[in-house]
Amino acid sequence: LASIISARKNGTLLEALRAELPAFEQTIVPEFKGAVRAVLKKINRPSIGVKMGEIANYSSTSSPMGQLKKMFG
């Protein structure tokens, strides 16, 4: 972002946008492609579900946390 602002102030922004960049060859090695697929493959994990617990609260029941504990516990 800073380079865009400085190029705009210097008057070189339009030149930079109009300039042609050399094309890069993109060759994908089959081994690399397989490795990426293996990493990105979604792993099915069993659902754990809801864990039972309790809100630890050692204050009065008139406090907001006490009211929350009273509601759930």
Secondary structure, 3 states (H helix, E strand, C coil): CHHHHHHHHHCCHHHHHHCCCCCCCCCCCHHHHHHHHHHHCCCCCCCCCCCCCCCCCCCCCCCHHHHHHHHHC
